Amino acid sequence: MSAISVFFIHTATVETFTGTGAYGDAYAAPVVVKGFLDDGVVLVRTGTSEQQEQKSIFYAPLTFVYQGVQYVSWDVFMPDSQVTVNGRACHVSERRSRDGGSLGLPDHIEVDLI
């Protein structure tokens, strides 16, 4: 258990973006992730250097278990994935893995939601 897991008080439902097909965008079955939602409005740059308004940042463990299956957060929070947290529908714009490594700092992922 991570040292910051005590702050994981919010629940996000994530539908991972899997690509675009003949019938439009495709998403994986929803999974539920416990984490922490930091609401705020700031301007951020996307991976394509577009400027967007960021609604919030969702912090979650690097790995989690949902219905007996272990997931890696990095894979679940793909850019353009759909996320519902606190009743609000958002999309993933960027994600960052924070590995504490030999420093002993808590491992987690940061997800920018727009």
N, CA, C and O atoms as a GROMACS GRO file, in nm:
protein
  456
    1MET      N    1   0.085  -0.118   0.000
    1MET     CA    2   0.000   0.000   0.000
    1MET      C    3   0.089   0.124   0.000
    1MET      O    4   0.186   0.133   0.076
    2SER      N    5   0.055   0.218  -0.084
    2SER     CA    6   0.133   0.340  -0.099
    2SER      C    7   0.111   0.434   0.018
    2SER      O    8   0.006   0.432   0.082
    3ALA      N    9   0.212   0.516   0.046
    3ALA     CA   10   0.202   0.613   0.155
    3ALA      C   11   0.096   0.718   0.128
    3ALA      O   12   0.044   0.779   0.222
    4ILE      N   13   0.063   0.741   0.002
    4ILE     CA   14  -0.039   0.842  -0.028
    4ILE      C   15  -0.178   0.783  -0.048
    4ILE      O   16  -0.272   0.856  -0.078
    5SER      N   17  -0.192   0.651  -0.033
    5SER     CA   18  -0.321   0.587  -0.057
    5SER      C   19  -0.430   0.635   0.039
    5SER      O   20  -0.548   0.622   0.008
    6VAL      N   21  -0.391   0.689   0.154
    6VAL     CA   22  -0.492   0.742   0.247
    6VAL      C   23  -0.566   0.860   0.185
    6VAL      O   24  -0.677   0.894   0.228
    7PHE      N   25  -0.508   0.924   0.085
    7PHE     CA   26  -0.572   1.037   0.018
    7PHE      C   27  -0.661   0.993  -0.098
    7PHE      O   28  -0.733   1.076  -0.154
    8PHE      N   29  -0.659   0.866  -0.133
    8PHE     CA   30  -0.738   0.816  -0.245
    8PHE      C   31  -0.883   0.797  -0.199
    8PHE      O   32  -0.925   0.686  -0.167
    9ILE      N   33  -0.958   0.906  -0.198
    9ILE     CA   34  -1.095   0.907  -0.146
    9ILE      C   35  -1.200   0.921  -0.255
    9ILE      O   36  -1.320   0.914  -0.227
   10HIS      N   37  -1.156   0.942  -0.379
   10HIS     CA   38  -1.249   0.958  -0.490
   10HIS      C   39  -1.248   0.834  -0.578
   10HIS      O   40  -1.152   0.757  -0.578
   11THR      N   41  -1.355   0.816  -0.653
   11THR     CA   42  -1.366   0.702  -0.743
   11THR      C   43  -1.386   0.753  -0.885
   11THR      O   44  -1.469   0.840  -0.910
   12ALA      N   45  -1.310   0.699  -0.978
   12ALA     CA   46  -1.322   0.734  -1.119
   12ALA      C   47  -1.357   0.608  -1.198
   12ALA      O   48  -1.300   0.501  -1.176
   13THR      N   49  -1.449   0.623  -1.291
   13THR     CA   50  -1.481   0.515  -1.384
   13THR      C   51  -1.410   0.549  -1.515
   13THR      O   52  -1.433   0.655  -1.574
   14VAL      N   53  -1.325   0.458  -1.560
   14VAL     CA   54  -1.240   0.484  -1.677
   14VAL      C   55  -1.277   0.388  -1.790
   14VAL      O   56  -1.282   0.267  -1.772
   15GLU      N   57  -1.303   0.445  -1.908
   15GLU     CA   58  -1.322   0.367  -2.029
   15GLU      C   59  -1.203   0.400  -2.119
   15GLU      O   60  -1.196   0.507  -2.180
   16THR      N   61  -1.111   0.306  -2.127
   16THR     CA   62  -0.985   0.327  -2.198
   16THR      C   63  -1.008   0.338  -2.349
   16THR      O   64  -1.075   0.254  -2.409
   17PHE      N   65  -0.951   0.443  -2.407
   17PHE     CA   66  -0.959   0.462  -2.553
   17PHE      C   67  -0.874   0.356  -2.621
   17PHE      O   68  -0.756   0.341  -2.590
   18THR      N   69  -0.935   0.281  -2.714
   18THR     CA   70  -0.862   0.173  -2.781
   18THR      C   71  -0.837   0.202  -2.929
   18THR      O   72  -0.769   0.125  -2.996
   19GLY      N   73  -0.891   0.313  -2.980
   19GLY     CA   74  -0.866   0.349  -3.119
   19GLY      C   75  -0.994   0.388  -3.190
   19GLY      O   76  -1.103   0.391  -3.132
   20THR      N   77  -0.979   0.417  -3.317
   20THR     CA   78  -1.092   0.456  -3.400
   20THR      C   79  -1.113   0.349  -3.505
   20THR      O   80  -1.020   0.308  -3.574
   21GLY      N   81  -1.238   0.305  -3.516
   21GLY     CA   82  -1.270   0.202  -3.614
   21GLY      C   83  -1.375   0.250  -3.712
   21GLY      O   84  -1.400   0.370  -3.724
   22ALA      N   85  -1.435   0.156  -3.780
   22ALA     CA   86  -1.536   0.188  -3.882
   22ALA      C   87  -1.658   0.256  -3.822
   22ALA      O   88  -1.729   0.329  -3.892
   23TYR      N   89  -1.684   0.231  -3.695
   23TYR     CA   90  -1.802   0.288  -3.630
   23TYR      C   91  -1.767   0.401  -3.534
   23TYR      O   92  -1.849   0.437  -3.449
   24GLY      N   93  -1.649   0.458  -3.547
   24GLY     CA   94  -1.607   0.569  -3.462
   24GLY      C   95  -1.510   0.525  -3.354
   24GLY      O   96  -1.446   0.420  -3.365
   25ASP      N   97  -1.500   0.607  -3.250
   25ASP     CA   98  -1.406   0.579  -3.141
   25ASP      C   99  -1.451   0.454  -3.064
   25ASP      O  100  -1.570   0.431  -3.044
   26ALA      N  101  -1.352   0.376  -3.020
   26ALA     CA  102  -1.380   0.253  -2.946
   26ALA      C  103  -1.316   0.263  -2.808
   26ALA      O  104  -1.207   0.318  -2.792
   27TYR      N  105  -1.386   0.207  -2.709
   27TYR     CA  106  -1.340   0.213  -2.570
   27TYR      C  107  -1.352   0.075  -2.506
   27TYR      O  108  -1.442  -0.003  -2.540
   28ALA      N  109  -1.261   0.045  -2.415
   28ALA     CA  110  -1.265  -0.081  -2.340
   28ALA      C  111  -1.376  -0.074  -2.236
   28ALA      O  112  -1.431   0.033  -2.208
   29ALA      N  113  -1.409  -0.189  -2.181
   29ALA     CA  114  -1.511  -0.194  -2.075
   29ALA      C  115  -1.466  -0.108  -1.958
   29ALA      O  116  -1.346  -0.100  -1.930
   30PRO      N  117  -1.559  -0.042  -1.890
   30PRO     CA  118  -1.522   0.048  -1.780
   30PRO      C  119  -1.460  -0.026  -1.662
   30PRO      O  120  -1.501  -0.136  -1.627
   31VAL      N  121  -1.360   0.039  -1.601
   31VAL     CA  122  -1.302  -0.009  -1.476
   31VAL      C  123  -1.309   0.106  -1.375
   31VAL      O  124  -1.314   0.223  -1.412
   32VAL      N  125  -1.311   0.070  -1.248
   32VAL     CA  126  -1.320   0.169  -1.141
   32VAL      C  127  -1.186   0.182  -1.072
   32VAL      O  128  -1.125   0.082  -1.033
   33VAL      N  129  -1.139   0.306  -1.056
   33VAL     CA  130  -1.009   0.334  -0.996
   33VAL      C  131  -1.029   0.428  -0.877
   33VAL      O  132  -1.094   0.531  -0.890
   34LYS      N  133  -0.973   0.392  -0.762
   34LYS     CA  134  -0.973   0.481  -0.646
   34LYS      C  135  -0.855   0.575  -0.661
   34LYS      O  136  -0.746   0.534  -0.701
   35GLY      N  137  -0.876   0.703  -0.628
   35GLY     CA  138  -0.769   0.801  -0.638
   35GLY      C  139  -0.808   0.930  -0.570
   35GLY      O  140  -0.898   0.934  -0.486
   36PHE      N  141  -0.739   1.036  -0.607
   36PHE     CA  142  -0.765   1.168  -0.549
   36PHE      C  143  -0.785   1.267  -0.662
   36PHE      O  144  -0.701   1.278  -0.752
   37LEU      N  145  -0.895   1.340  -0.658
   37LEU     CA  146  -0.925   1.441  -0.759
   37LEU      C  147  -0.888   1.578  -0.707
   37LEU      O  148  -0.939   1.623  -0.604
   38ASP      N  149  -0.799   1.645  -0.778
   38ASP     CA  150  -0.758   1.782  -0.745
   38ASP      C  151  -0.823   1.873  -0.849
   38ASP      O  152  -0.773   1.886  -0.961
   39ASP      N  153  -0.935   1.936  -0.811
   39ASP     CA  154  -1.006   2.025  -0.903
   39ASP      C  155  -0.933   2.156  -0.917
   39ASP      O  156  -0.879   2.211  -0.821
   40GLY      N  157  -0.933   2.206  -1.037
   40GLY     CA  158  -0.872   2.336  -1.063
   40GLY      C  159  -0.883   2.368  -1.211
   40GLY      O  160  -0.904   2.278  -1.292
   41VAL      N  161  -0.868   2.491  -1.244
   41VAL     CA  162  -0.874   2.531  -1.384
   41VAL      C  163  -0.744   2.604  -1.418
   41VAL      O  164  -0.717   2.711  -1.365
   42VAL      N  165  -0.666   2.545  -1.507
   42VAL     CA  166  -0.542   2.606  -1.553
   42VAL      C  167  -0.530   2.580  -1.703
   42VAL      O  168  -0.601   2.494  -1.757
   43LEU      N  169  -0.443   2.652  -1.770
   43LEU     CA  170  -0.418   2.628  -1.912
   43LEU      C  171  -0.300   2.533  -1.926
   43LEU      O  172  -0.197   2.552  -1.862
   44VAL      N  173  -0.316   2.431  -2.009
   44VAL     CA  174  -0.211   2.332  -2.032
   44VAL      C  175  -0.192   2.314  -2.181
   44VAL      O  176  -0.278   2.351  -2.261
   45ARG      N  177  -0.079   2.256  -2.219
   45ARG     CA  178  -0.053   2.223  -2.360
   45ARG      C  179  -0.069   2.072  -2.377
   45ARG      O  180  -0.020   1.994  -2.296
   46THR      N  181  -0.138   2.033  -2.482
   46THR     CA  182  -0.157   1.892  -2.510
   46THR      C  183  -0.032   1.837  -2.577
   46THR      O  184   0.063   1.910  -2.603
   47GLY      N  185  -0.033   1.707  -2.606
   47GLY     CA  186   0.080   1.644  -2.673
   47GLY      C  187   0.105   1.700  -2.813
   47GLY      O  188   0.215   1.687  -2.867
   48THR      N  189   0.003   1.764  -2.872
   48THR     CA  190   0.017   1.824  -3.005
   48THR      C  191   0.038   1.975  -2.996
   48THR      O  192   0.020   2.046  -3.095
   49SER      N  193   0.074   2.024  -2.879
   49SER     CA  194   0.104   2.165  -2.851
   49SER      C  195  -0.017   2.258  -2.859
   49SER      O  196   0.000   2.380  -2.868
   50GLU      N  197  -0.137   2.203  -2.856
   50GLU     CA  198  -0.256   2.286  -2.850
   50GLU      C  199  -0.274   2.332  -2.705
   50GLU      O  200  -0.241   2.259  -2.612
   51GLN      N  201  -0.328   2.450  -2.688
   51GLN     CA  202  -0.354   2.500  -2.553
   51GLN      C  203  -0.497   2.466  -2.516
   51GLN      O  204  -0.591   2.496  -2.590
   52GLN      N  205  -0.514   2.402  -2.400
   52GLN     CA  206  -0.647   2.363  -2.354
   52GLN      C  207  -0.663   2.400  -2.207
   52GLN      O  208  -0.566   2.416  -2.134
   53GLU      N  209  -0.787   2.414  -2.168
   53GLU     CA  210  -0.818   2.438  -2.028
   53GLU      C  211  -0.827   2.303  -1.957
   53GLU      O  212  -0.903   2.215  -1.999
   54GLN      N  213  -0.752   2.288  -1.852
   54GLN     CA  214  -0.752   2.164  -1.776
   54GLN      C  215  -0.848   2.178  -1.660
   54GLN      O  216  -0.841   2.274  -1.584
   55LYS      N  217  -0.937   2.084  -1.646
   55LYS     CA  218  -1.035   2.090  -1.538
   55LYS      C  219  -0.976   2.042  -1.405
   55LYS      O  220  -0.998   2.103  -1.301
   56SER      N  221  -0.900   1.935  -1.410
   56SER     CA  222  -0.852   1.877  -1.286
   56SER      C  223  -0.740   1.776  -1.312
   56SER      O  224  -0.712   1.738  -1.425
   57ILE      N  225  -0.678   1.734  -1.202
   57ILE     CA  226  -0.576   1.628  -1.206
   57ILE      C  227  -0.626   1.516  -1.116
   57ILE      O  228  -0.669   1.539  -1.004
   58PHE      N  229  -0.618   1.394  -1.167
   58PHE     CA  230  -0.657   1.276  -1.090
   58PHE      C  231  -0.530   1.200  -1.056
   58PHE      O  232  -0.452   1.165  -1.145
   59TYR      N  233  -0.507   1.174  -0.928
   59TYR     CA  234  -0.391   1.099  -0.880
   59TYR      C  235  -0.438   0.958  -0.845
   59TYR      O  236  -0.540   0.941  -0.779
   60ALA      N  237  -0.365   0.857  -0.890
   60ALA     CA  238  -0.403   0.719  -0.865
   60ALA      C  239  -0.277   0.635  -0.845
   60ALA      O  240  -0.168   0.677  -0.882
   61PRO      N  241  -0.293   0.516  -0.786
   61PRO     CA  242  -0.176   0.428  -0.772
   61PRO      C  243  -0.127   0.381  -0.908
   61PRO      O  244  -0.202   0.381  -1.005
   62LEU      N  245   0.001   0.340  -0.914
   62LEU     CA  246   0.056   0.289  -1.041
   62LEU      C  247  -0.014   0.161  -1.085
   62LEU      O  248  -0.033   0.138  -1.204
   63THR      N  249  -0.052   0.078  -0.989
   63THR     CA  250  -0.129  -0.044  -1.018
   63THR      C  251  -0.247  -0.050  -0.922
   63THR      O  252  -0.242   0.004  -0.812
   64PHE      N  253  -0.352  -0.115  -0.965
   64PHE     CA  254  -0.470  -0.132  -0.880
   64PHE      C  255  -0.540  -0.261  -0.919
   64PHE      O  256  -0.518  -0.315  -1.027
   65VAL      N  257  -0.626  -0.308  -0.829
   65VAL     CA  258  -0.702  -0.430  -0.854
   65VAL      C  259  -0.849  -0.393  -0.863
   65VAL      O  260  -0.901  -0.325  -0.775
   66TYR      N  261  -0.916  -0.437  -0.969
   66TYR     CA  262  -1.060  -0.416  -0.986
   66TYR      C  263  -1.123  -0.548  -1.025
   66TYR      O  264  -1.086  -0.610  -1.125
   67GLN      N  265  -1.218  -0.592  -0.946
   67GLN     CA  266  -1.288  -0.719  -0.966
   67GLN      C  267  -1.190  -0.835  -0.985
   67GLN      O  268  -1.207  -0.918  -1.074
   68GLY      N  269  -1.088  -0.838  -0.901
   68GLY     CA  270  -0.993  -0.948  -0.900
   68GLY      C  271  -0.885  -0.943  -1.008
   68GLY      O  272  -0.802  -1.033  -1.016
   69VAL      N  273  -0.886  -0.839  -1.092
   69VAL     CA  274  -0.786  -0.826  -1.199
   69VAL      C  275  -0.694  -0.710  -1.166
   69VAL      O  276  -0.741  -0.602  -1.130
   70GLN      N  277  -0.563  -0.733  -1.178
   70GLN     CA  278  -0.467  -0.625  -1.154
   70GLN      C  279  -0.444  -0.547  -1.283
   70GLN      O  280  -0.419  -0.605  -1.388
   71TYR      N  281  -0.454  -0.415  -1.272
   71TYR     CA  282  -0.435  -0.325  -1.386
   71TYR      C  283  -0.316  -0.235  -1.360
   71TYR      O  284  -0.279  -0.210  -1.245
   72VAL      N  285  -0.255  -0.187  -1.466
   72VAL     CA  286  -0.150  -0.085  -1.459
   72VAL      C  287  -0.215   0.046  -1.500
   72VAL      O  288  -0.266   0.058  -1.612
   73SER      N  289  -0.214   0.144  -1.410
   73SER     CA  290  -0.283   0.270  -1.437
   73SER      C  291  -0.237   0.336  -1.566
   73SER      O  292  -0.317   0.395  -1.638
   74TRP      N  293  -0.108   0.325  -1.596
   74TRP     CA  294  -0.054   0.388  -1.716
   74TRP      C  295  -0.130   0.339  -1.840
   74TRP      O  296  -0.160   0.418  -1.930
   75ASP      N  297  -0.161   0.210  -1.845
   75ASP     CA  298  -0.231   0.151  -1.960
   75ASP      C  299  -0.379   0.188  -1.961
   75ASP      O  300  -0.438   0.202  -2.069
   76VAL      N  301  -0.438   0.204  -1.846
   76VAL     CA  302  -0.581   0.234  -1.837
   76VAL      C  303  -0.610   0.378  -1.876
   76VAL      O  304  -0.708   0.406  -1.944
   77PHE      N  305  -0.524   0.470  -1.832
   77PHE     CA  306  -0.546   0.613  -1.857
   77PHE      C  307  -0.478   0.658  -1.987
   77PHE      O  308  -0.399   0.752  -1.985
   78MET      N  309  -0.508   0.592  -2.097
   78MET     CA  310  -0.455   0.632  -2.227
   78MET      C  311  -0.513   0.769  -2.264
   78MET      O  312  -0.628   0.798  -2.228
   79PRO      N  313  -0.437   0.854  -2.334
   79PRO     CA  314  -0.495   0.981  -2.380
   79PRO      C  315  -0.623   0.956  -2.460
   79PRO      O  316  -0.633   0.859  -2.536
   80ASP      N  317  -0.720   1.044  -2.443
   80ASP     CA  318  -0.853   1.040  -2.505
   80ASP      C  319  -0.946   0.939  -2.439
   80ASP      O  320  -1.058   0.921  -2.486
   81SER      N  321  -0.902   0.872  -2.332
   81SER     CA  322  -0.993   0.785  -2.258
   81SER      C  323  -1.100   0.868  -2.190
   81SER      O  324  -1.077   0.984  -2.155
   82GLN      N  325  -1.216   0.808  -2.172
   82GLN     CA  326  -1.328   0.874  -2.105
   82GLN      C  327  -1.321   0.843  -1.956
   82GLN      O  328  -1.303   0.728  -1.916
   83VAL      N  329  -1.334   0.946  -1.873
   83VAL     CA  330  -1.329   0.930  -1.728
   83VAL      C  331  -1.450   1.002  -1.668
   83VAL      O  332  -1.479   1.116  -1.703
   84THR      N  333  -1.518   0.934  -1.578
   84THR     CA  334  -1.626   0.997  -1.503
   84THR      C  335  -1.585   0.997  -1.357
   84THR      O  336  -1.562   0.892  -1.297
   85VAL      N  337  -1.576   1.117  -1.300
   85VAL     CA  338  -1.536   1.131  -1.160
   85VAL      C  339  -1.622   1.241  -1.098
   85VAL      O  340  -1.641   1.347  -1.158
   86ASN      N  341  -1.673   1.215  -0.979
   86ASN     CA  342  -1.763   1.308  -0.912
   86ASN      C  343  -1.881   1.346  -1.000
   86ASN      O  344  -1.929   1.459  -0.997
   87GLY      N  345  -1.929   1.250  -1.080
   87GLY     CA  346  -2.044   1.273  -1.166
   87GLY      C  347  -2.016   1.355  -1.291
   87GLY      O  348  -2.109   1.386  -1.365
   88ARG      N  349  -1.891   1.389  -1.315
   88ARG     CA  350  -1.856   1.472  -1.430
   88ARG      C  351  -1.778   1.388  -1.533
   88ARG      O  352  -1.684   1.316  -1.499
   89ALA      N  353  -1.820   1.399  -1.658
   89ALA     CA  354  -1.752   1.328  -1.766
   89ALA      C  355  -1.636   1.412  -1.817
   89ALA      O  356  -1.653   1.530  -1.847
   90CYS      N  357  -1.518   1.350  -1.827
   90CYS     CA  358  -1.396   1.418  -1.873
   90CYS      C  359  -1.325   1.327  -1.971
   90CYS      O  360  -1.366   1.213  -1.994
   91HIS      N  361  -1.217   1.379  -2.029
   91HIS     CA  362  -1.128   1.300  -2.114
   91HIS      C  363  -0.985   1.318  -2.065
   91HIS      O  364  -0.949   1.423  -2.010
   92VAL      N  365  -0.904   1.216  -2.084
   92VAL     CA  366  -0.763   1.222  -2.049
   92VAL      C  367  -0.689   1.300  -2.156
   92VAL      O  368  -0.698   1.267  -2.275
   93SER      N  369  -0.616   1.405  -2.115
   93SER     CA  370  -0.533   1.477  -2.212
   93SER      C  371  -0.387   1.433  -2.202
   93SER      O  372  -0.320   1.415  -2.304
   94GLU      N  373  -0.338   1.417  -2.081
   94GLU     CA  374  -0.198   1.374  -2.059
   94GLU      C  375  -0.194   1.288  -1.933
   94GLU      O  376  -0.287   1.289  -1.853
   95ARG      N  377  -0.085   1.215  -1.917
   95ARG     CA  378  -0.062   1.134  -1.796
   95ARG      C  379   0.086   1.131  -1.768
   95ARG      O  380   0.169   1.136  -1.859
   96ARG      N  381   0.119   1.123  -1.640
   96ARG     CA  382   0.258   1.118  -1.598
   96ARG      C  383   0.275   1.011  -1.491
   96ARG      O  384   0.196   1.003  -1.397
   97SER      N  385   0.377   0.930  -1.506
   97SER     CA  386   0.409   0.829  -1.406
   97SER      C  387   0.510   0.888  -1.309
   97SER      O  388   0.612   0.942  -1.350
   98ARG      N  389   0.482   0.877  -1.182
   98ARG     CA  390   0.572   0.928  -1.078
   98ARG      C  391   0.621   0.810  -0.994
   98ARG      O  392   0.552   0.763  -0.903
   99ASP      N  393   0.741   0.763  -1.027
   99ASP     CA  394   0.802   0.650  -0.959
   99ASP      C  395   0.905   0.703  -0.860
   99ASP      O  396   1.003   0.766  -0.901
  100GLY      N  397   0.883   0.679  -0.731
  100GLY     CA  398   0.973   0.729  -0.628
  100GLY      C  399   1.109   0.662  -0.628
  100GLY      O  400   1.206   0.717  -0.575
  101GLY      N  401   1.117   0.543  -0.687
  101GLY     CA  402   1.245   0.472  -0.698
  101GLY      C  403   1.318   0.456  -0.566
  101GLY      O  404   1.256   0.428  -0.464
  102SER      N  405   1.448   0.474  -0.569
  102SER     CA  406   1.531   0.452  -0.451
  102SER      C  407   1.512   0.561  -0.345
  102SER      O  408   1.560   0.547  -0.233
  103LEU      N  409   1.442   0.669  -0.380
  103LEU     CA  410   1.417   0.774  -0.281
  103LEU      C  411   1.311   0.735  -0.177
  103LEU      O  412   1.300   0.797  -0.072
  104GLY      N  413   1.235   0.631  -0.208
  104GLY     CA  414   1.132   0.587  -0.116
  104GLY      C  415   1.007   0.674  -0.117
  104GLY      O  416   0.924   0.664  -0.028
  105LEU      N  417   0.994   0.759  -0.219
  105LEU     CA  418   0.875   0.843  -0.231
  105LEU      C  419   0.760   0.760  -0.287
  105LEU      O  420   0.784   0.658  -0.352
  106PRO      N  421   0.635   0.800  -0.262
  106PRO     CA  422   0.522   0.720  -0.308
  106PRO      C  423   0.508   0.718  -0.460
  106PRO      O  424   0.517   0.821  -0.526
  107ASP      N  425   0.488   0.598  -0.515
  107ASP     CA  426   0.464   0.581  -0.658
  107ASP      C  427   0.319   0.612  -0.689
  107ASP      O  428   0.230   0.573  -0.614
  108HIS      N  429   0.295   0.683  -0.799
  108HIS     CA  430   0.159   0.712  -0.841
  108HIS      C  431   0.160   0.762  -0.984
  108HIS      O  432   0.265   0.782  -1.044
  109ILE      N  433   0.040   0.782  -1.039
  109ILE     CA  434   0.023   0.838  -1.172
  109ILE      C  435  -0.059   0.966  -1.158
  109ILE      O  436  -0.149   0.975  -1.076
  110GLU      N  437  -0.026   1.066  -1.240
  110GLU     CA  438  -0.102   1.191  -1.245
  110GLU      C  439  -0.169   1.198  -1.381
  110GLU      O  440  -0.103   1.181  -1.484
  111VAL      N  441  -0.300   1.223  -1.382
  111VAL     CA  442  -0.376   1.224  -1.506
  111VAL      C  443  -0.442   1.361  -1.522
  111VAL      O  444  -0.518   1.404  -1.436
  112ASP      N  445  -0.412   1.430  -1.633
  112ASP     CA  446  -0.475   1.558  -1.662
  112ASP      C  447  -0.609   1.530  -1.729
  112ASP      O  448  -0.616   1.459  -1.829
  113LEU      N  449  -0.715   1.586  -1.672
  113LEU     CA  450  -0.850   1.567  -1.725
  113LEU      C  451  -0.903   1.698  -1.782
  113LEU      O  452  -0.889   1.804  -1.720
  114ILE      N  453  -0.963   1.691  -1.899
  114ILE     CA  454  -1.024   1.808  -1.960
  114ILE      C  455  -1.169   1.779  -1.993
  114ILE      O  456  -1.239   1.866  -2.045
   0.00000   0.00000   0.00000
